[in-house]
Amino acid sequence: MGRRRRSTPARKRVGLYTVVIFLVLVPICLGFWWSENLKPVADSGQEQVFVLQEGMSASQIAKALEEMGIIRSAEAFRQLCRVEKADAKLKAGMYYLSPALSSREILDILLQGPEPDYIKVTIPEGYTVAEIVSTLAKNGLGTEKELYQAMQSFGTKDYSFLKDVPDGETRLEGFLFPDTYFFDRQSTPREVINRFLERFEKELTAQVKARLEELNTSVYAWVTKASIVEREAVKQEERAIIAGVFENRLRLGMPLQSCATVQYILGEVKPVLSIEDTEIDSPYNTYKYPGLPPGPIANPGHASLNAALYPAQTDYLYFVAKNDGTHAFATTYNEHLQNVNRYQQ
């Protein structure tokens, strides 16, 4: 008699079939997911300006495009960039993109390079409205008069965070967020100013709003505090400490005595203020009037905004500038006088 063939147990056959099905279906499912998520978001749509900042990775670009509603899936776009080895080929600049384009078409546009007809403008942290307007006008983005007029056209109907902002030529002081911008040469002054406000709005995250509510502080007061920190601090590690000094003074009812607020009145940065300077009769003179000034004195960046949200917990009430950009801090007036004699003589 011949040997009987040993049959494969049913359980093993089921397991084998499951593996085979898995190996067949997974690529099909992934392929379907890939195909669907590379399709356009909509059949039609208005072109949007996308600014690819210097140093942005494919992952950051994908996230930004998804948040703008230009692509369906950041993950699918990232994978497409990986397959096309596009990460190192993407160049900073301004691009016109539409949700009616597929992800492949969008990547092709990005790989072609930015629009040639744009203006790159970098606004440093701590610039005043006057300095920003002057910079924009010099770059051909409108006259100073047109830019100031454009600022007057924004209100709470445009951005809710402007609800406490008073009228006046420099009413957007503090809200023109410092950054590097790429502007279409054909942009109107209002479109230019709107880009700054759009960028500021990104700072108002859910976490920031929760913190402001916890501190019982308005957006306007927050930006005002941050602007003073911006003009006083030089070193990153001192921002929160300086913010803490001002918080201590506000809590005790002491005048802030910020040189930066007096310099804002003067319109110039003086290494040392005179007695006459500190006696100028202006609500922005924090030597003469206690509390916060009427509004921001500059346009603060992210670091100073964050320092104003999370000031350092110290007993310091005074600080004086050293020659290296740092400050000497003190808890008593006598200690402060010693620091003044040591570093400003």
C-alpha positions as CSV (number, residue, x, y, z in Angstrom):
1,M,0.0,0.0,0.0
2,G,1.2,3.5,-0.8
3,R,1.7,6.1,1.9
4,R,-1.2,8.3,2.5
5,R,-0.7,12.1,1.9
6,R,-1.0,14.1,5.1
7,S,-3.6,16.7,4.6
8,T,-3.1,20.3,5.8
9,P,-5.2,21.0,8.9
10,A,-8.2,23.2,8.3
11,R,-6.9,25.8,10.8
12,K,-3.6,26.1,9.0
13,R,-5.4,26.5,5.7
14,V,-7.6,29.3,7.0
15,G,-4.5,31.0,8.4
16,L,-2.8,30.7,5.1
17,Y,-5.8,32.1,3.2
18,T,-6.0,35.0,5.7
19,V,-2.3,36.0,5.0
20,V,-2.8,35.7,1.3
21,I,-5.9,37.9,1.4
22,F,-4.2,40.4,3.7
23,L,-1.2,40.6,1.3
24,V,-3.5,41.2,-1.6
25,L,-6.0,43.5,0.0
26,V,-3.6,45.8,1.9
27,P,-1.9,47.1,-1.2
28,I,-5.2,47.6,-2.9
29,C,-6.6,49.5,0.0
30,L,-3.4,51.6,0.3
31,G,-3.5,52.3,-3.4
32,F,-7.2,53.4,-3.2
33,W,-6.4,55.6,-0.2
34,W,-3.4,57.1,-2.0
35,S,-5.4,57.7,-5.2
36,E,-8.3,59.3,-3.4
37,N,-6.3,61.6,-1.2
38,L,-4.2,63.0,-4.1
39,K,-7.4,64.1,-5.9
40,P,-8.4,67.8,-5.9
41,V,-10.3,69.0,-2.8
42,A,-13.0,70.6,-5.0
43,D,-14.1,70.8,-8.7
44,S,-13.5,74.5,-8.7
45,G,-12.0,77.0,-6.3
46,Q,-10.4,80.4,-6.1
47,E,-6.6,80.6,-6.2
48,Q,-4.9,81.3,-2.9
49,V,-1.5,82.7,-2.1
50,F,0.7,80.2,-0.4
51,V,4.0,81.4,1.0
52,L,6.7,78.8,1.3
53,Q,9.0,80.1,4.0
54,E,12.7,79.6,4.0
55,G,13.7,76.3,5.6
56,M,10.2,74.7,5.5
57,S,10.3,70.9,5.2
58,A,7.9,68.9,3.0
59,S,6.1,67.8,6.2
60,Q,5.5,71.5,7.2
61,I,4.4,72.4,3.7
62,A,2.0,69.5,3.6
63,K,0.5,70.5,7.0
64,A,0.1,74.1,5.9
65,L,-1.6,73.2,2.6
66,E,-4.0,70.9,4.4
67,E,-4.9,73.6,6.9
68,M,-5.6,76.0,4.0
69,G,-7.9,73.5,2.4
70,I,-5.8,73.2,-0.7
71,I,-5.0,69.5,-0.4
72,R,-7.0,66.6,1.0
73,S,-4.3,64.9,3.1
74,A,-1.0,66.1,4.5
75,E,0.2,62.5,4.9
76,A,-0.6,61.7,1.3
77,F,1.2,64.8,0.1
78,R,4.2,64.0,2.3
79,Q,4.4,60.5,0.8
80,L,4.2,62.0,-2.7
81,C,7.1,64.4,-1.9
82,R,9.1,61.4,-0.6
83,V,8.5,59.3,-3.7
84,E,9.4,62.3,-5.9
85,K,12.4,63.2,-3.7
86,A,11.1,66.7,-3.7
87,D,12.0,67.9,-0.2
88,A,15.4,69.4,-1.2
89,K,14.0,70.9,-4.4
90,L,11.3,73.1,-2.9
91,K,12.2,76.8,-2.9
92,A,11.0,79.6,-0.7
93,G,8.7,82.1,-2.2
94,M,5.1,82.9,-3.2
95,Y,2.8,80.5,-5.1
96,Y,-0.7,80.6,-6.4
97,L,-2.5,77.4,-5.6
98,S,-6.1,76.2,-6.0
99,P,-8.1,73.4,-4.3
100,A,-9.2,72.5,-7.8
101,L,-5.7,71.1,-8.5
102,S,-4.6,67.6,-7.6
103,S,-1.7,67.1,-5.2
104,R,0.5,66.1,-8.1
105,E,-0.3,69.3,-9.9
106,I,0.4,71.3,-6.8
107,L,3.7,69.6,-6.3
108,D,4.6,70.3,-9.9
109,I,3.9,74.0,-9.4
110,L,6.1,74.0,-6.2
111,L,8.9,72.3,-8.1
112,Q,8.8,74.9,-10.8
113,G,9.8,77.6,-8.3
114,P,8.1,80.7,-6.9
115,E,6.3,83.4,-8.8
116,P,8.9,85.8,-10.1
117,D,6.8,88.9,-9.5
118,Y,6.9,89.1,-5.7
119,I,8.5,91.3,-3.0
120,K,10.2,89.8,0.0
121,V,10.0,91.9,3.1
122,T,11.5,91.1,6.5
123,I,10.1,92.9,9.6
124,P,12.2,92.5,12.7
125,E,10.7,92.0,16.2
126,G,10.2,95.3,18.0
127,Y,9.5,97.5,14.9
128,T,7.0,100.2,15.4
129,V,4.1,100.8,13.1
130,A,6.0,103.8,11.7
131,E,9.0,101.7,11.0
132,I,6.9,99.0,9.3
133,V,5.0,101.5,7.2
134,S,8.3,103.1,6.1
135,T,9.7,99.7,5.1
136,L,6.6,98.7,3.1
137,A,6.5,102.0,1.3
138,K,10.2,101.8,0.4
139,N,9.5,98.4,-1.1
140,G,6.7,99.8,-3.3
141,L,3.8,98.3,-1.5
142,G,1.9,101.6,-1.3
143,T,2.5,105.1,0.0
144,E,2.8,105.7,3.7
145,K,-0.6,107.6,3.5
146,E,-2.3,104.7,1.8
147,L,-0.9,102.2,4.3
148,Y,-2.1,104.2,7.3
149,Q,-5.5,104.6,5.6
150,A,-5.6,100.9,5.1
151,M,-5.1,100.3,8.8
152,Q,-8.2,102.4,9.6
153,S,-10.4,100.0,7.6
154,F,-9.9,97.0,9.9
155,G,-12.2,96.4,12.9
156,T,-13.9,93.6,14.8
157,K,-15.9,92.6,11.7
158,D,-12.5,91.5,10.3
159,Y,-10.7,90.3,13.5
160,S,-12.3,89.9,16.9
161,F,-9.0,90.5,18.6
162,L,-9.2,94.2,17.5
163,K,-12.3,94.9,19.8
164,D,-10.3,97.0,22.3
165,V,-8.2,98.8,19.8
166,P,-8.9,102.6,19.8
167,D,-9.1,104.8,16.8
168,G,-6.0,106.6,15.6
169,E,-3.3,106.5,12.9
170,T,-1.2,103.9,14.7
171,R,-4.1,101.9,16.0
172,L,-2.7,98.6,14.8
173,E,0.5,99.1,16.8
174,G,1.4,95.7,18.3
175,F,-0.7,93.7,15.8
176,L,1.5,93.9,12.7
177,F,3.3,90.6,13.4
178,P,7.0,90.7,12.7
179,D,8.0,88.0,10.1
180,T,9.3,87.5,6.6
181,Y,6.6,88.1,4.0
182,F,6.3,87.6,0.3
183,F,3.9,90.0,-1.3
184,D,2.6,90.1,-4.8
185,R,3.7,93.4,-6.4
186,Q,0.1,94.1,-7.3
187,S,-1.1,93.8,-3.7
188,T,-3.2,96.6,-2.5
189,P,-2.2,98.4,0.8
190,R,-5.2,96.7,2.5
191,E,-4.2,93.3,1.3
192,V,-0.6,93.9,2.6
193,I,-1.9,95.0,6.1
194,N,-4.3,92.0,6.2
195,R,-1.4,89.6,5.8
196,F,0.1,90.9,9.0
197,L,-3.1,90.5,10.9
198,E,-3.6,87.0,9.5
199,R,-0.2,86.1,10.8
200,F,-1.0,87.6,14.2
201,E,-4.2,85.6,14.4
202,K,-2.2,82.4,14.3
203,E,-0.6,83.4,17.6
204,L,-4.1,83.2,19.2
205,T,-4.1,79.5,19.7
206,A,-6.6,77.7,21.9
207,Q,-3.8,77.4,24.5
208,V,-3.1,81.1,24.4
209,K,-6.8,82.0,24.7
210,A,-7.1,79.7,27.7
211,R,-4.1,81.3,29.3
212,L,-5.5,84.8,28.8
213,E,-8.7,83.7,30.4
214,E,-6.8,82.2,33.3
215,L,-4.9,85.5,33.8
216,N,-8.1,87.5,33.3
217,T,-6.2,89.6,30.7
218,S,-7.4,91.0,27.4
219,V,-5.6,90.5,24.1
220,Y,-4.9,94.2,24.0
221,A,-3.3,94.3,27.5
222,W,-1.3,91.1,26.7
223,V,0.1,92.7,23.5
224,T,0.9,95.9,25.3
225,K,2.9,94.1,28.0
226,A,4.7,92.0,25.3
227,S,5.6,95.1,23.4
228,I,7.4,96.6,26.4
229,V,9.2,93.3,27.0
230,E,10.2,93.3,23.3
231,R,11.8,96.7,23.5
232,E,13.5,96.2,26.9
233,A,14.9,92.7,26.4
234,V,17.9,91.8,24.3
235,K,18.7,88.3,25.4
236,Q,16.1,85.6,24.9
237,E,16.7,84.1,28.4
238,E,15.8,87.4,30.1
239,R,12.4,88.0,28.5
240,A,10.4,86.1,31.0
241,I,12.4,87.7,33.9
242,I,11.7,91.2,32.6
243,A,8.0,90.4,32.1
244,G,8.0,89.2,35.7
245,V,9.5,92.5,37.0
246,F,6.7,94.4,35.3
247,E,4.1,92.1,36.7
248,N,5.5,92.6,40.2
249,R,5.4,96.3,39.8
250,L,1.8,96.3,38.5
251,R,0.7,94.1,41.4
252,L,2.2,96.5,43.9
253,G,0.9,99.6,42.2
254,M,4.4,100.8,41.3
255,P,5.0,102.7,38.1
256,L,6.7,100.5,35.4
257,Q,9.4,103.1,34.8
258,S,10.2,101.6,31.4
259,C,12.7,103.5,29.4
260,A,11.2,101.9,26.3
261,T,7.8,103.7,26.8
262,V,9.6,107.1,27.0
263,Q,11.7,106.3,23.9
264,Y,8.4,105.6,22.1
265,I,7.2,109.1,22.9
266,L,10.6,110.6,21.8
267,G,10.6,108.5,18.6
268,E,14.2,107.6,19.2
269,V,16.3,105.2,21.3
270,K,18.5,107.1,23.7
271,P,21.1,105.1,25.7
272,V,20.3,107.1,28.8
273,L,17.2,109.1,29.5
274,S,17.5,112.6,30.9
275,I,15.5,113.9,33.9
276,E,13.5,116.0,31.4
277,D,12.7,112.9,29.3
278,T,11.2,111.1,32.3
279,E,9.0,114.2,33.1
280,I,7.3,114.4,29.7
281,D,3.6,114.7,30.2
282,S,2.3,111.8,28.2
283,P,0.1,108.8,29.1
284,Y,2.9,106.6,27.6
285,N,5.4,108.0,30.2
286,T,5.5,105.1,32.7
287,Y,7.8,107.1,34.9
288,K,5.0,109.7,35.4
289,Y,1.9,107.5,35.2
290,P,1.4,104.1,36.9
291,G,-0.1,101.1,35.2
292,L,0.2,100.1,31.5
293,P,0.5,102.7,28.8
294,P,-2.6,103.3,26.6
295,G,-1.4,100.7,24.1
296,P,1.5,98.7,22.6
297,I,4.7,100.6,21.9
298,A,6.0,98.2,19.2
299,N,5.1,95.0,17.4
300,P,6.3,92.0,19.5
301,G,7.4,88.6,18.2
302,H,6.4,85.2,19.5
303,A,9.1,85.0,22.2
304,S,7.9,88.3,23.9
305,L,4.3,87.4,23.6
306,N,5.0,84.1,25.3
307,A,7.0,85.8,28.0
308,A,4.1,88.1,28.8
309,L,1.9,85.0,29.1
310,Y,4.3,83.2,31.3
311,P,6.3,85.7,33.3
312,A,9.0,84.4,35.6
313,Q,8.1,84.2,39.3
314,T,10.8,86.3,41.1
315,D,11.0,89.0,43.7
316,Y,12.8,91.4,41.3
317,L,11.4,95.0,41.1
318,Y,14.3,96.6,39.2
319,F,16.7,96.0,36.4
320,V,19.5,98.0,34.7
321,A,21.2,97.3,31.4
322,K,24.8,96.1,31.3
323,N,27.2,96.8,28.4
324,D,26.8,93.3,27.0
325,G,23.0,93.4,26.3
326,T,22.1,91.6,29.6
327,H,20.6,93.2,32.7
328,A,21.4,93.3,36.4
329,F,18.2,92.6,38.5
330,A,17.5,93.7,42.0
331,T,14.8,93.3,44.6
332,T,15.5,96.5,46.6
333,Y,16.1,100.1,45.5
334,N,19.5,100.1,47.3
335,E,20.6,97.0,45.3
336,H,19.4,98.7,42.2
337,L,21.4,101.9,42.9
338,Q,24.5,99.7,43.4
339,N,23.9,98.1,40.0
340,V,23.4,101.5,38.3
341,N,26.7,102.7,39.7
342,R,28.4,99.6,38.6
343,Y,27.1,99.3,35.1
344,Q,26.1,102.8,33.9
345,Q,28.9,105.0,35.1
